[in-house]
Amino acid sequence: MALPPALTAALDRLSQGRPRSTIAARAAAISNAYRSGGGSAGIRDDNDALAYAFARMPATYAAVTACLQQVIARDPERRPVRLLDVGAGPGTATFAAAEAFSSLGDFSLIDANPSLRKLALALAQDLPVFGGLRYRAGDAGKMLTDAEKADLVIASYVIGELTEREQTDLADALWARTCDLLLVIEPGTPAGHARIAALRQRLIAAGAHVVAPCPHDLPCPLAPPDWCHFVQRLARSRGHMQVKGVELPFEDEKFSYVALARTPPAPLAARVLAQPLTGKVEIAAKLCQADGRAAIARIARRDKPTYAAAKRWRWGDAVDFET
């Protein structure tokens, strides 16, 4: 998976005249601030915003796209028209959603950082589909009370920057603005999963139904030190590698997520929670099942049809199998 060529070209255009070494140094400083809990506070000007986009946009785009692909796979009849991107940053989730759903034609974004907002609008100029894009500057929690409702609401890598009380308030506000589908994504860490699990539990109690990744609306069966997360491999462009200061042409983004809907999705038997292990006599796969259990499925080699199907299973896949 990689950024669309048009988006990559737009980033390259905006970086002209700026040495990649300068962008790399700013990206490193922003990453350090982000890991220290500073969020987007370290992004103070246009150069910072561009450095952030080079460093983080590909991974965020890959995670959002992977989540939306699983939503579409489970319920391909959804046709959202209006999108609300909360904590939108440089517009990454908006760009990913537009690629996933050709039905989208109305785009509303909210973020408090003026430099990221300016960058998103500059990138959208090169992408004709975003002719009707609106980007409001302000705190997501406060601005949501005035935001129009949308068929698809996305909050990617946002709630981790908030206090526990703010997270609860934002969860309620996100759901209140959701007409059909809400997607929330966090880093694939135990803490990220805990935030997703808390939001999931709260909104199920409010009437939401899980579309992905869970095949059920029951309590999460995983307990610490285990946690639910997934991984998406993404291709690095030359500029991405230069900014990151790396030589590998790819990276793996780990993320936790939940997609919630107003109406129940199509039934799903199970979700693969880790990369299956293929041995000489069997395949062992960790599954989250429709009955609310997490179980290890063991498919014997002698069961040739099932074994052949299980060999194609990958971490994060929805599968038609029950233990």
N, C-alpha and C positions, 0 to 999 in steps of 0.2 A: 504494500500500500504506500502511496506517496501523494503529496499535494498535487492538485490538478495543474497541468502545464500553464494555464492562464494565470493562476494564482502565484505560481513560482516566478513567472515572467513579471508580474506586477511587483513582487518583492524585489526582484533584481533591478527593475527600473527605479524604484524608490531608493535603492542603495547606491546608485551611481554617484560617483564623486566622494563616497565615504570609504576610506580604507577598511578592508575586512579585518585588519588587526585591531582597529579602533572598535569596530562592532563586536569583535570577539572579547575584548577587554571589558566592555560594558555588559555583554551577556554574562560573563563570568561573575561580575559583581552583582548583577540582578539575581542570578541563580543562588548565590550565597545568601542574599537577603531573603529570598523566597524560602529557602530551607530553614532559615532562622525564624520564620513565622511572619516576615514582613509583608508577604503578599505582593501586590502591585505597587506598594508605597515607594519602592525603589525606582519606579519608572517616572522620571521627572520631566523628560523632554522628548522631542521627536527621535533623537538618536537612541535613547533608551528604549523607546517603543519598538523601533525597528530591530534593535538587538534582541529584544524579548521575542519578537515574531520569528526571527531566524532561528533562535534557540529552542522555542517551545511550540510554535505553531504546528510543525509537522507531527509531533507526538500527540498533541491535543486533537488535531484533525483526525489522526488515525484512530484514536480511542472513540471519539464521537461517531465516526463512520462505522466502526465495528459494532457499536451498540445499536445504531439505527439499522444495520443489516440484520441483526438478530430480531429486532422488532418487526421488520418487514417479512422476515422468514416465517414468523409465527402468525402474523396477521397481515397478509399482503393486500387486503382490500382497503386499508386506511389511506385516505387521500387528504392530508392536511393542506389547508390553503393559507392560514395565518400562522406565523411563527413569532414567538416571543423569546428572545435570547437574553437571559438574566446574568449579569456579571460578564458581559459579552467580550470584554477585552478587545483584541484586534478583529473580532468578528469570526473567529475560527469555527465555532459551532454553527453559525449561520451559513458559512460557506459549505460545510459538510452536509447540513440538512438540505440545502438547495440541490446538491448533487444527488442525495438519496431520494428526494421527493420532488419530481417534476411538477407536481400539483401546487407547490408553494408559490405564492405570488405577492404576499404581503409580509414584510419583514420589519419587526420592531426590536430594537436592541437597547439595553440599559447598562451603563457602567459609570462609576464615579471618576475614572481616570481620564482627563481630557486628552492626554497624548495618545492613549490607545484608541480613543474615540476618533481622533483625527486620522490615525493610521487606517482604521477600518473603513472610513469614508473614502480615503485615497485609494485603497485597494479595490473597493467596490466600483470605482469609476471605470476600471478596466474590465468589469464583468457586467455585461448589459442586463442580465437577469435581475440585478438589484436596483433597477430604476426607481422603485418605490420604497427604498430602504429608509427607515427613520431611526435615528440614534439619539437617545436622551441621556444627557449627562447627569448623574446623581447617584446617591446611595440606593442600591437595589431594593432593600427592605422598604424604604420610604417611598420610592418611586413606584413600587408595585401596586400600592393602594390606588394610584391613578391610572395605571396601565390598562389598556383594553385587553379583554380576554382573547385567548388564541387557541387554535386547534392543537398546536404543538408548542410546548414550553420546555426550554432546555436551560439547565443551570450546570455548567461544567467547571469543575475545579473552583467552586465558589464557597461552599459552606464551611470548608476547613479554615477560612479566614475569620470566622465569626465565633462569638462566645456560645455556650450551650443554649442559653435563653434566646439569643439571636437566631440560632439554627432552628429552634422550634418555631419561632415567629415566622421565619422565612419559609419553612416547610408549609405552614398553613397558608401563607400568602401565595406561594407558588401554586398550590392546589386550587385556591380560590380563583386564580386567573386561567386555569386549565379547563378548556371545553372538552378535550378528548384525551390527549396523551401528554404525560410529563416524563422527562428524562433527566436524571440527576447523576452526575459522574464525579468521582473523587479519586485521588491516588490509590493505587492498589496496595496499600499498607494496612496493618491491623487497625490503625486509627481511622483510616479512610473507610474501611469496611464498617467499623462501629458507627460512624456517622450515617452511612447509607442505611444500615440496619435500623437505627433509631428512626430515621425519616420514614422508612418502609413501614415499620410497625405502626407509627402514628397515623399515616395516611390510609393504611388498610382499615384501621379503626374508623376512619372518616368515610369509608366506602370505596376506596380505590381497589383496583384489581391489578395484580402483577402480570405484565406482559413478558418481561425478561429481566434478569436471567432466570428467575425462579419459575418452576412449573406449577406453583401453588401459591395460595395466599396464607398459608399456615406459618407459624413461627420459624425463623431460620434454624435449621438443625445443627449448624456449626457452632462450636464453643471454643473459646481461647484455649490453647494458642493457635488453633486453626482459624482461617478466615476466608471469605469468598472474594476471589479476585481473578482477573483474566489478563491475558497478554496479547498485544498486537505488534507484530514486526512491521517496521516501516523503512522505506528506502530513504537514504540521505542524499540530498543534492550536493553538488560540489561546494556551493556556498554554505550549506548546513554543516558540512564537515570542517570547512575552514573556520567557521564561527565556533564550533565545538572543540576545535583543535584535536580532531580524531582522524584515524585512517580507515576504520571500518565503514563500509558503505551502507550500513543499516544499524538500527537500534531497536530495542524491545521496550514498549511502553506498557507498564503494568497499571491496571485501573480496576476500581470497583464501581458498580453502577446499579441502578434500578430504573426500569421503565414502568410507569403506572398509568392505567387507563380508567375512564369512567364506566366502561362496559367490559364484561369478561371477554378475554381473548379465546382463540381456538384452544382446545385441550392440547397439552404437551406431556409426554411420558416422563422425560428426564433431560437433564442438562449435564454435560461433562464438566467436572470441576477442576480437573488437572490433566496434564498430558498423559494419555494411557500408556501403560508399560506393556510392551510386547515381549513375551518370553517364548521358550521352545515349545511349551505345551499349552499356554493360554495367554490371553490378554486380560490385564487387570485395569479396570477403569473406575475412577471415583465419580459417582453420580449423585445429583440431587434429584429426587423423584417426586412424582405428583402426589404421593401419599405423605409428603412432608419429611421423609427420611433421607439421610445421606448414607449411601451404601457403596461397597466395593463390588462391582459386577465382574465376574470371572467367566470369560467365554473360552471354552475349551477348543483346541485346534480341531478336534474331531467333529465339532459342530460347524462344518465347513461354510454353509451360507451365512450364519451369524458371525462367525469368525472373520469372513471376508468383509462383511459390512463394518465390523468393529475396527478392522485395520485402517479404515478411512476416518475414524473418529479423531477429532482434534479438540484440544482444550477450548471450552466455550461453546461447543456445538450442541444443538438440540437434537436428541436422538429418540427413536421409537424403541425403547427397551426398558423392561422392568425386572428387578431381581425378585 
